[in-house]
Amino acid sequence: MARVVGLAHDDVVIDVDLAALPGSLADWINDSFAASHSRRDGAWAEVDDSGRVLRAREFADAQIAEIRLPELDASSTEPASLEVRISPELVSDVPAPRPSAVPASPSRQWQSSAFKLVIDGMPTANVIKVDAIVIEQSVRGVFEASNLVVRFAAADAGPWMQWFDSFVIDGKCADSDELSGSITFLAGDQKTELGRVDLDHVGIVALSIDDMASGEAGVAVMKAELYVEDLKIFFDRQDDR
């Protein structure tokens, strides 16, 4: 299920439950990260609580400008959603269609606790939280991501500290010293894959004890901040299931 939740300078902001991702939107996102930077036409309708269409609009020649991946929290029971901002060349009003039944919005199925993080060579089984990530398309047409901030149990700190010391303190930060990894989004069964973000050329820029998170968790928690130079997104078409 996808809902338009905002407009900004004719950009369209869509809020999506990844467990109910429409195939057309999944294909568009996947194509955009496959270096095709595809543009699409589309439409949406604003409806009231009874399903009556209040306004209908069409957009043309739009590209995906930004994707916001939600905060992931292994201890949370809260639902999660994907936010997609698209930038059309043209937005116009169109005649509203005849009244018809609008399906009720289903309850959110994708949970913020349903994820798996992998950073090659690093222990990630005890990752507690991954901060929200904003991925924007730059003026050069390249997708660039905000830093990846990861919190994990301090019992796993050893390999992370070795990487930090080598990469930051000793300056061994060539391409060959960078790592790869992935974030996998899972369904409620914690097995079925809904989507994946492949991470490449990952480097570490900061490592510290997170006092606030440690207090909340009741155990010592480390916070690592990583940069990601290249990433690819792939989401499954949920309406094919």
N, C-alpha and C positions, 0 to 999 in steps of 0.2 A: 504494500500500500504506500503510495506517494502522495504527499499533501503539499500544496504551495503554502508557505508560511510567511512570505514577505516579498516585497519589491523594493529595490534600491536603484534609482536611476535607470529604470527599465530592466535591470537584472532581475531574474526570477530565482527565488530561494526555495528549494524543495526539501522537505523533511521525509526521510524514508526509513521504514522498518526493513532491515536487511533480510529478515526472514520472509518478507513478502515483496521482494524487489521485482518490479515489472520487468519483463524481458527486454522491452525496448530501451529502458533506461540502463539496464545492465550492459546491453550491447554497446550503447553509446559511450559509457564510461570505459569499457574494455577497449573499444576502438581508439578512444582518445589517448590511451596510454600505450597503444601499439604503434605510436608515431604517425598515425594517420590524421590526428587532430580533426576528426570529422565534425561537420556542422549539420544540424538537423532543424526541421520545422516541427512545430507542435502546437498544442492548445491546452487550455485549462478553463474550468468553470468555477465561479464562486457560488456556493449554495447556502441556503439557510438550514436550520435544524430539521425542517420537514423535507429537505431535498429539492426545494424549488430553486431553480437557477436564477441568481440575481444578476450575474454578469458573465459573459463569455469573452475570452480573449484568445488571440492567436499570436504566435511568435514565429519569426522566420530567420534562417541563416544563423542559428545560435551555436555557440561553442561552450563547452564546460570550462568555466573560469576558476572554480575553486571547489575543493572537496574537504569537508571537515569530518575527520574520524573522531568518534567520541572517546572520552576517558574510559579506560578499561580497568575494572577493579575486581579482583578475584573474590573478594568477600561481599560484594554487592548483590542485592536482589532486585535492583532497579533495571527497568528496560533501557535499551540503548537505541539511538537512531543515527543515521547517516545524513549529513546535510550537504546538499549539492547546490552550488550557485551557477546558473547559466547566464551567458551574456548574448542576447539576440541583437541582430542588426535592426529588427523592426518588431514592434508590438502594436497590435491593433485590436479594437473592439469588433466583435462580430455579433450577428443576431443570436439571441439566446435560443437554444433548442427547446422543443416542446417539453413540458413537465414530464418527468419520468422518475421511477423509483431509483433512489441512490442507495447503494449498499451501505449499511452501517460500518463505521470504521472498526475493524477488529481490534481486540486487545493486543498490545505489543507483545511480540514473541521473542525478539532478539534481546538477550540479556547482556549487560556489560561485563558479567563475569565469565562469559563463554568465549574464551580466546586462548591462544597459545603463541607465545613469543619464543623465537629461536634466534640467537646470535652465535654464529659458529665459534666454537671453542670456549664459550662462556656458559656457566651454569644458569639456567633460566627456569628450572622446575619450580622454584620458590619465588617467582615474580609476584609481587603483591598488586602493583598498579602500573599502568602506562598512561601518561598524560595524553590529553587530546592532541591530535596532530592536524595542522592546517596545510593543505597542499594547494598551491596556487600556480596558475599558468602565467609565466613571465611574459614580458613584451617580446622576448625572443621565441616564444611558443614552446618553452620548455617548462615542465612541471617541477616546482621546487617545494621542498617540505620544510616545515619548522623542525627544530631539533626534537629528537626522540628522548623523552625523559622517563626513566624506568626506576621503579622502587622494588627492592628485593630484600630478603632476609639477610642480615649481616653474616650469617653462617656461611654464605656463599661468596664472601667478599674477596677471598684470596686471589682467584684468577682475574677478577676485575681490577684489583689493586696492581697486580703484575702488569696487566695491559696498560693501565693508566701510567704507571711509572715508566714503562718502556716508551709509550706513545707520546706522552706529554713531558715528563721530566727529562728523559734521555733523548727526546727528539726523533725517535725512530718512527716517523709518521709518513713514509712513502706509500704509494698505492699498494705495494705488496704487504704493508703492515695493516691496511684496512681490512675489515671483515665483511661478511655477508650475513644475511639472515632473512627472517620473514615474520609477519604477524598473520595468524590464521584466525578468522572469525568462525565460530562454531554455533550450531543449533543447540536447542535445549538439551539434547542427549549428550552433549559434549564430544560428539564424534563426527556428525555430519558437517562437512565444510560448506559454509555459505559464501566465503570469499577469502582472498589472500592478498597481502601486500608484500611483494618481494623487495628486499632491501639490499642495496649493493654500495660498495665504497663507504662503509660505516666506520667512523672514527670516534674516539672518546675525547671529550673536552673538559669534563668535570666529574669528580667523584667525592662524595661526602656522606657523613651520617645525617640522616633526616630526623632531627629531634622530635618534630611534631608528629610525623608518621610513626615513629617509635613509640611515642606515648599512646597513640590511638591503638596500635597493634599489640602493645604489651611486650614486644620484643624489639631488639635493635634492628633498625631498617636503614639500608644504604640507598642513596640516590645517585644514579649515573645519568649524565647528559651526553647524548651522542648526536653527531651530525650524520646525515644521510645524503650522499651526493646523487644517487640515482635510485629510483624506485619504480615499480610497475604494479598496477592494480588489476586484479581479476575478480569479478563477482559472478556467481552463478545466477542463471535465470530461474527465479523461484516460481514463475507461472508455468514452467515446464515440469514441475514436480507433481 
